[in-house]
Every structure is written in structure tokens, then in C-alpha cells.
Amino acid sequence: MSTYETSRFVRLRVELVVQVDGAEDLRGTALGRIAQDTHMPAAEREHAEAAVKEDDAEALAYLVDPVDLIGEVPGVELTQASWSSEVIDYDPDSPDWDPDEHDGAEDDDEEP
């Protein structure tokens, strides 16, 4: 039997490109979320606030939670999640920009 037929685990990859038109709103909302996190240690909070104030990608990372994508899906339990964000050069009209491009090396042993 193949891994596809026997495994109950599915890797879901999602890539989003967003345009930030309101950096101050984004950063303010992220700072508010950090302030409301009662479980965050003080040193981590200071680092998070500094990062959010300087970088829209960091601010977005504090607001987007992949757990929310799966939280209410019936029959599915989230076992692991990770995410990152980065500021990119984006030109949808460029022949170098391919939204379907991915590193096939990771997919070589996965079956549909």
C-alpha cells in the first residue's frame, strides 16, 4: 500500500500574496493582539512589539493564524502548524513570477 492509502495525515500548503495598503492599521492591530496575549512573557512581548513596529510582514504574521483555517473543519484535528511571512517583490506581469512555481524536491515522494 502507498503512503496515500495508509496515512491519515495530510500536508496542506497555502501561499498567499497580500497587498498592504494600510500599514499603520495593520501594525496597530498587531500591537493590540500582542497586548492582549496574557501568556506571552515580557521579553518576548518587547521583541514582538519592536518587530511589528518595523516590519509589515511581522505584523501580518501576528494576525494570521493557520489554526483558524482548520479549527472548525469536521473530522480533522490539527497536529502541527507553522507559518512565516516576508516582504517580497511582486510583479504579476513579470514572466519571472510564476504563482504555481514550487520546489518539486519536497513533493517527490508524495502521491496525490
Backbone as numpy.savetxt, mean C-alpha at the origin, in Angstrom:
# Nx Ny Nz CAx CAy CAz Cx Cy Cz
-0.58 -33.08 -7.48 -1.42 -31.89 -7.48 -0.54 -30.65 -7.48
-0.99 -29.63 -8.13 -0.25 -28.38 -8.19 -0.52 -27.55 -6.93
0.31 -26.56 -6.72 0.11 -25.65 -5.59 -1.25 -24.98 -5.69
-1.65 -24.66 -6.91 -2.94 -24.00 -7.12 -4.08 -24.88 -6.62
-3.98 -26.17 -6.80 -5.06 -27.07 -6.40 -5.07 -27.38 -4.91
-3.95 -27.23 -4.22 -3.88 -27.63 -2.83 -3.77 -26.49 -1.83
-3.28 -25.33 -2.25 -3.07 -24.23 -1.31 -4.35 -23.44 -1.09
-4.52 -23.01 0.14 -5.65 -22.15 0.46 -5.21 -20.70 0.51
-3.94 -20.43 0.21 -3.42 -19.07 0.29 -3.35 -18.45 -1.10
-3.73 -17.19 -1.17 -3.72 -16.45 -2.43 -2.96 -15.15 -2.20
-2.03 -14.85 -3.08 -1.34 -13.55 -3.02 -2.09 -12.59 -3.94
-2.56 -11.51 -3.38 -3.28 -10.49 -4.13 -2.38 -9.28 -4.25
-2.00 -8.93 -5.46 -1.15 -7.76 -5.68 -2.00 -6.65 -6.27
-1.90 -5.49 -5.68 -2.63 -4.33 -6.15 -1.64 -3.18 -6.27
-1.64 -2.54 -7.42 -0.81 -1.37 -7.59 -1.69 -0.21 -8.01
-1.58 0.88 -7.30 -2.36 2.06 -7.59 -1.41 3.22 -7.86
-1.77 4.06 -8.79 -1.07 5.33 -8.99 -2.10 6.41 -8.74
-1.83 7.26 -7.78 -2.77 8.32 -7.43 -2.11 9.67 -7.66
-2.93 10.65 -7.93 -2.44 12.01 -8.10 -2.85 12.80 -6.86
-1.89 13.43 -6.21 -2.15 14.22 -5.01 -2.34 15.68 -5.43
-3.56 16.15 -5.31 -3.87 17.54 -5.64 -3.99 18.41 -4.39
-4.10 17.79 -3.25 -4.26 18.53 -1.99 -3.28 18.02 -0.95
-2.01 18.34 -1.12 -0.97 17.83 -0.22 -1.22 18.24 1.23
-1.66 19.46 1.45 -1.90 19.92 2.83 -3.04 19.12 3.48
-4.10 18.88 2.73 -5.21 18.07 3.25 -4.75 16.65 3.55
-3.98 16.08 2.62 -3.48 14.71 2.78 -2.62 14.62 4.03
-1.68 15.53 4.16 -0.77 15.50 5.31 -1.50 15.76 6.62
-2.45 16.70 6.60 -3.22 16.98 7.81 -4.04 15.78 8.27
-4.63 15.08 7.32 -5.41 13.89 7.65 -4.51 12.79 8.20
-3.34 12.62 7.60 -2.40 11.61 8.08 -1.92 11.95 9.50
-1.62 13.22 9.74 -1.20 13.63 11.08 -2.31 13.38 12.09
-3.55 13.60 11.69 -4.69 13.32 12.56 -4.79 11.84 12.89
-4.56 10.99 11.89 -4.61 9.54 12.11 -3.51 9.12 13.08
-2.33 9.68 12.91 -1.21 9.35 13.80 -1.52 9.80 15.22
-2.09 10.98 15.37 -2.43 11.51 16.69 -3.46 10.64 17.40
-4.36 10.01 16.63 -5.41 9.17 17.21 -4.94 7.77 17.56
-3.77 7.38 17.09 -3.26 6.02 17.34 -2.70 5.95 18.76
-3.49 5.43 19.67 -3.09 5.39 21.07 -2.06 4.30 21.36
-1.84 3.39 20.43 -0.89 2.30 20.63 0.51 2.63 20.11
0.67 3.75 19.41 1.96 4.09 18.82 2.88 4.69 19.89
4.07 4.11 20.06 5.03 4.68 21.03 5.44 6.10 20.64
5.82 6.88 21.62 6.13 8.30 21.41 7.25 8.49 20.38
8.30 7.69 20.45 9.42 7.84 19.51 8.98 7.54 18.09
8.15 6.52 17.94 7.63 6.18 16.61 6.70 7.27 16.10
5.92 7.84 17.00 4.99 8.92 16.63 5.76 10.13 16.10
6.85 10.50 16.80 7.67 11.63 16.35 8.25 11.37 14.97
8.75 10.17 14.76 9.31 9.81 13.45 8.23 9.85 12.37
7.06 9.29 12.67 5.97 9.26 11.70 5.51 10.68 11.36
5.36 11.52 12.34 4.93 12.90 12.08 5.93 13.64 11.21
7.21 13.47 11.49 8.25 14.14 10.69 8.22 13.63 9.25
8.06 12.33 9.07 8.04 11.75 7.72 6.83 12.25 6.94
5.68 12.29 7.59 4.44 12.72 6.94 4.50 14.19 6.53
5.13 15.01 7.36 5.24 16.44 7.06 6.11 16.71 5.84
7.02 15.78 5.52 7.97 15.99 4.43 7.63 15.24 3.15
6.75 14.25 3.21 6.60 13.34 2.07 5.14 12.91 1.89
4.57 13.26 0.74 3.18 12.86 0.45 3.01 11.35 0.42
4.02 10.64 -0.06 3.93 9.17 -0.12 3.84 8.59 1.28
4.59 9.14 2.23 4.50 8.69 3.62 3.13 8.99 4.19
2.61 10.17 3.89 1.29 10.53 4.38 0.24 9.55 3.85
0.32 9.24 2.59 -0.63 8.30 2.00 -0.51 6.92 2.62
0.71 6.49 2.90 0.93 5.17 3.50 0.29 5.06 4.89
0.18 6.17 5.61 -0.47 6.14 6.91 -1.99 6.10 6.80
-2.51 6.43 5.63 -3.97 6.48 5.47 -4.55 5.28 4.73
-3.76 4.64 3.90 -4.26 3.50 3.12 -3.86 2.22 3.83
-4.83 1.40 4.15 -4.58 0.18 4.89 -5.13 -1.01 4.11
-4.26 -1.92 3.67 -4.74 -3.06 2.89 -5.68 -3.97 3.69
-5.62 -3.91 4.99 -6.52 -4.70 5.81 -7.97 -4.32 5.52
-8.20 -3.03 5.22 -9.54 -2.57 4.90 -10.08 -3.20 3.62
-9.20 -3.59 2.71 -9.64 -4.21 1.46 -10.26 -5.59 1.68
-9.79 -6.30 2.68 -10.20 -7.68 2.90 -11.11 -7.83 4.11
-11.14 -6.84 4.97 -11.84 -6.93 6.25 -13.19 -7.59 6.25
-14.05 -7.28 5.30 -15.42 -7.79 5.30 -15.69 -8.81 4.19
-14.65 -9.33 3.54 -14.86 -10.31 2.48 -15.18 -11.65 3.12
-16.34 -12.23 2.81 -16.74 -13.49 3.44 -15.84 -14.65 3.00
-15.51 -15.50 3.96 -14.72 -16.70 3.67 -13.24 -16.45 3.53
-12.77 -15.25 3.86 -11.36 -14.90 3.70 -10.82 -14.36 5.02
-9.66 -14.85 5.42 -8.98 -14.33 6.60 -7.61 -13.81 6.18
-7.31 -12.58 6.50 -6.03 -11.98 6.16 -4.94 -12.60 7.03
-3.91 -13.16 6.42 -2.82 -13.77 7.17 -1.55 -12.93 7.17
-1.38 -12.07 6.19 -0.20 -11.20 6.12 -0.51 -10.03 5.21
0.02 -8.87 5.54 -0.16 -7.70 4.68 1.08 -6.81 4.78
1.45 -6.25 3.67 2.50 -5.25 3.66 2.20 -4.29 2.52
2.69 -3.08 2.65 2.48 -2.11 1.60 3.53 -1.02 1.72
3.72 -0.34 0.63 4.67 0.77 0.62 4.16 1.80 -0.37
4.74 2.97 -0.30 4.37 4.01 -1.25 5.61 4.80 -1.58
5.62 5.39 -2.75 6.76 6.19 -3.19 6.29 7.21 -4.21
6.95 8.32 -4.24 6.68 9.32 -5.26 7.36 8.84 -6.54
6.62 8.88 -7.67 7.16 8.40 -8.94 7.00 9.46 -10.02
7.79 9.31 -11.07 7.57 10.09 -12.29 6.51 9.33 -13.08
5.46 10.01 -13.45 4.35 9.34 -14.12 3.99 10.10 -15.38
4.04 9.42 -16.48 3.62 9.98 -17.76 2.87 8.90 -18.52
1.55 8.88 -18.43 0.79 7.81 -19.07 0.94 7.79 -20.59
1.42 8.87 -21.18 1.60 8.92 -22.63 2.98 8.44 -23.06
3.86 8.19 -22.13 5.22 7.76 -22.45 5.22 6.28 -22.85
5.96 5.93 -23.90 6.05 4.51 -24.27 6.80 3.70 -23.23
7.53 4.36 -22.33 8.26 3.66 -21.28 7.37 3.28 -20.11
6.18 3.88 -20.02 5.27 3.60 -18.92 4.32 2.49 -19.33
4.44 1.35 -18.68 3.59 0.21 -18.98 2.89 -0.23 -17.71
1.61 0.08 -17.55 0.92 -0.26 -16.31 0.82 -1.76 -16.08
1.00 -2.56 -17.13 0.92 -4.01 -16.97 2.28 -4.64 -16.75
3.33 -3.83 -16.72 4.68 -4.36 -16.53 4.84 -4.88 -15.12
5.43 -6.05 -15.00 5.75 -6.59 -13.69 6.95 -7.50 -13.81
7.54 -7.81 -12.70 8.71 -8.67 -12.66 8.25 -10.12 -12.73
8.43 -10.75 -13.85 7.98 -12.13 -14.04 8.72 -13.12 -13.19
9.88 -12.77 -12.66 10.67 -13.71 -11.86 9.88 -14.18 -10.63
9.10 -13.30 -10.02 8.34 -13.68 -8.85 7.18 -14.61 -9.21
6.71 -14.52 -10.43 5.52 -15.27 -10.84 5.86 -16.62 -11.49
7.14 -16.92 -11.68 7.52 -18.11 -12.44 6.95 -19.40 -11.88
6.86 -19.54 -10.55 6.37 -20.80 -10.01 4.92 -20.72 -9.55
4.23 -19.67 -9.90 2.81 -19.56 -9.56 1.97 -20.00 -10.76
0.90 -20.68 -10.47 -0.02 -21.10 -11.53 -1.29 -20.30 -11.41
-2.02 -20.13 -12.51 -3.27 -19.34 -12.46 -4.31 -19.92 -11.55
